[in-house]
Amino acid sequence: MSALKRRVGFALLVAVLGFASACSSSPSNSSPSNRDAGASEVAFSGCDVEYPDPADSPYILPYAVGEAYAMGLNNCSSSFHARTSPDSFAYDFDMPVGTPILASRGGTVVVVDEDKPDFGGGLGNIVSIDHGDGTTAVYLHFTTDEVEVEVGDVVAQGDVLGLSGASGKAGYPHLHLIVVESPADFPYTGVAISFSNTDPFAVTLITGETYAATAWDQP
C-alpha cells in the first residue's frame, strides 16, 4: 500500500471514530440503565444553561406511571417558548382532553381558575403550586370545570390536579408546565428543571420524543 493510501485510510478512520464518539455523547437521552452512572448536566434545549441531574430531581412527569406522551414545544424552542419569552423554560405535553394531570412536585395551591372554555382564547384554566423554596409550578390549559384542587390545598407529589384540556390560547390539547421563581406573577422568570422518572431517561425533554412515566420513589 502506498504512503498516500495509508494516510488517506488513517484520516478516514479518525473521522469515523470521531463521528461515532460524537454520536455516543448525543445530547437527547440516556437509557434507563445509565441512571446510576450519572447523567450529563449539559443542556441540549437551546437555552445554553446547565440542567440539574434528573437522578436527583424533585420533579416527576405530570402524568400517571405507565402513560406516555410526546413532547410538543420544549425549552427555548419557538413561538411562546422562544429564548426571550417568559415561558422559555416551559414544556408542552401533547395529550388528549381529559387526561389526569398529576402534581410534579408537592406544595401549596396558590392559584386556581377553571371556568374558561377550551379553544376560548385568553390565559386558560390554571393551577399554580408554591413549592415553599422560592419556586412555583404553573400548570395551564385544564379543560373546563375539571380542576380538582382549591387555593390553600396542600398537595403531595403525584396527586391529581385535574383533567387536561385546550383552554386559553392552547391551540390544541396539551399541558403547558413551567416552574418559575416565586411569586409567579407574569412576566415571570422560568427555572430549568428535569424529571426523575422518564423513559428514556433524559436530562431535558426533546420536541417530538415520547416519554413514558416510570415508577418513582415517593417522598
C-alpha positions in Angstrom: 0.0 0.0 0.0 1.4 3.4 -0.9 2.1 6.0 1.7 -0.7 8.2 0.3 -3.2 5.5 0.6 -2.1 4.8 4.2 -2.5 8.5 5.1 -6.0 8.6 3.5 -7.1 5.5 5.2 -5.9 6.7 8.6 -7.7 10.0 8.1 -10.9 8.3 7.2 -10.6 6.0 10.3 -10.1 9.1 12.6 -13.1 10.8 11.1 -15.3 7.7 11.6 -14.2 7.3 15.2 -14.7 11.0 15.8 -18.3 10.8 14.4 -19.0 7.7 16.5 -17.8 9.4 19.6 -19.9 12.4 18.9 -23.0 10.2 18.4 -22.3 8.3 21.6 -22.5 11.6 23.6 -25.7 12.6 21.8 -27.5 15.2 23.9 -31.1 13.9 24.0 -31.4 10.9 26.2 -29.6 8.1 28.0 -31.1 4.7 28.6 -32.7 3.8 32.0 -29.7 1.6 32.7 -27.5 4.6 32.8 -29.3 6.2 35.7 -26.7 5.1 38.3 -23.8 6.1 36.0 -24.7 9.7 36.4 -26.5 11.9 33.8 -24.9 14.8 31.9 -25.9 18.1 33.2 -25.3 19.9 29.9 -28.4 21.4 28.3 -29.5 20.5 24.8 -32.6 22.5 24.6 -31.2 25.7 23.1 -31.3 27.5 26.4 -27.5 27.5 26.9 -27.8 26.6 30.6 -27.0 23.6 32.7 -29.8 21.4 33.9 -29.9 19.6 37.2 -29.1 15.9 37.1 -32.5 14.1 36.6 -31.5 11.4 39.0 -31.7 14.0 41.8 -34.6 15.9 40.5 -37.6 16.6 42.9 -39.9 16.6 39.8 -41.8 13.7 38.2 -43.6 13.7 34.9 -47.1 15.2 35.4 -49.0 12.0 34.3 -49.6 8.5 35.6 -47.0 5.8 35.7 -47.1 3.7 32.5 -48.6 6.6 30.4 -46.5 8.0 27.6 -46.9 11.3 25.8 -45.0 13.2 23.1 -43.2 16.4 23.8 -44.5 19.4 21.9 -42.7 22.7 22.3 -39.7 22.2 24.6 -37.4 24.7 26.3 -36.1 27.7 24.4 -37.6 26.5 21.1 -40.0 28.7 19.3 -43.3 30.6 19.5 -44.4 31.1 23.1 -41.3 29.1 24.2 -38.7 31.3 22.5 -35.5 32.0 24.4 -36.6 35.6 25.1 -40.1 34.6 26.3 -41.1 34.3 30.0 -42.2 30.8 29.0 -38.8 29.8 27.6 -38.4 27.0 30.2 -41.9 25.6 29.7 -42.7 22.1 28.5 -45.8 21.3 26.4 -47.0 17.7 26.8 -49.3 16.7 23.9 -52.2 14.8 25.4 -55.9 14.4 24.7 -58.6 16.4 26.6 -59.5 14.6 29.8 -56.0 13.2 30.7 -55.4 13.3 34.5 -52.7 15.8 35.4 -50.5 15.0 38.4 -48.5 17.3 40.7 -44.9 17.1 39.5 -43.9 18.2 43.0 -45.8 18.8 46.2 -46.7 22.2 47.6 -49.5 24.6 48.3 -52.0 25.6 45.7 -51.9 29.4 45.3 -53.9 29.9 42.1 -56.9 28.1 40.5 -59.0 29.1 37.5 -61.3 26.5 35.8 -64.2 28.3 34.1 -62.6 29.1 30.8 -63.8 27.2 27.7 -61.5 25.0 25.5 -60.3 26.9 22.5 -61.7 30.1 24.0 -58.6 32.4 24.0 -57.0 34.2 26.9 -54.8 32.5 29.6 -57.0 29.5 30.1 -57.5 27.3 33.1 -54.6 27.2 35.5 -53.3 25.6 38.7 -50.2 27.1 40.4 -48.4 25.3 43.2 -45.9 27.0 45.5 -43.1 24.6 46.5 -42.0 26.6 49.5 -38.4 27.0 48.3 -38.8 30.1 46.2 -40.3 28.3 43.1 -43.8 27.8 41.8 -45.1 25.4 39.2 -47.7 26.7 36.8 -49.9 24.2 35.0 -52.0 25.5 32.1 -54.9 24.6 29.8 -57.1 22.4 32.0 -60.4 21.6 30.5 -63.5 23.5 31.8 -64.6 22.8 35.4 -62.3 19.9 35.8 -59.7 21.2 38.3 -59.8 19.1 41.4 -57.9 21.3 43.9 -58.6 24.6 45.6 -56.5 27.5 46.7 -54.9 26.7 50.0 -54.9 22.9 49.5 -51.6 21.2 50.3 -50.9 18.6 47.6 -48.4 15.8 47.5 -46.3 14.8 44.6 -48.4 12.6 42.3 -51.8 14.0 43.5 -54.3 14.5 40.7 -54.8 18.2 40.0 -57.5 18.0 37.3 -58.0 17.0 33.7 -56.0 18.3 30.7 -57.7 20.4 28.0 -57.2 23.1 25.5 -58.4 26.2 27.3 -56.9 29.6 26.6 -54.5 30.1 23.7 -53.6 26.4 23.7 -54.4 25.9 20.0 -54.6 22.2 20.5 -55.0 19.8 23.6 -51.9 19.8 25.7 -50.5 20.6 29.2 -48.2 23.6 29.5 -46.0 23.2 32.5 -43.3 25.6 33.8 -41.5 26.2 37.1 -40.8 29.8 37.8 -39.3 32.0 40.5 -41.9 32.9 43.2 -44.2 34.8 43.2 -45.5 33.5 39.8 -46.6 36.9 38.5 -46.4 37.3 34.8 -43.9 38.0 33.2 -42.2 35.5 35.4 -38.7 34.1 35.4 -38.5 30.4 34.4 -36.4 27.8 36.0 -34.7 24.9 34.2 -35.9 21.6 35.6 -35.5 17.9 34.8 -37.7 14.9 35.6 -36.6 11.9 37.6 -38.9 9.2 36.1 -38.7 9.5 32.3 -38.2 6.5 29.9 -36.0 7.1 28.1 -34.0 8.7 30.9 -33.5 12.3 29.8 -31.6 15.4 31.0 -34.2 17.6 29.3 -37.1 16.7 27.1 -36.8 17.0 23.3 -39.6 18.1 20.9 -41.0 15.1 19.0 -39.8 12.5 21.5 -42.2 10.4 23.5 -41.6 9.9 27.3 -43.2 7.2 29.5 -43.6 7.8 33.2 -41.8 5.2 35.3 -42.3 4.3 38.9 -40.8 6.8 41.3 -39.9 6.9 45.0 -42.5 8.7 46.9 -41.0 11.2 49.4 
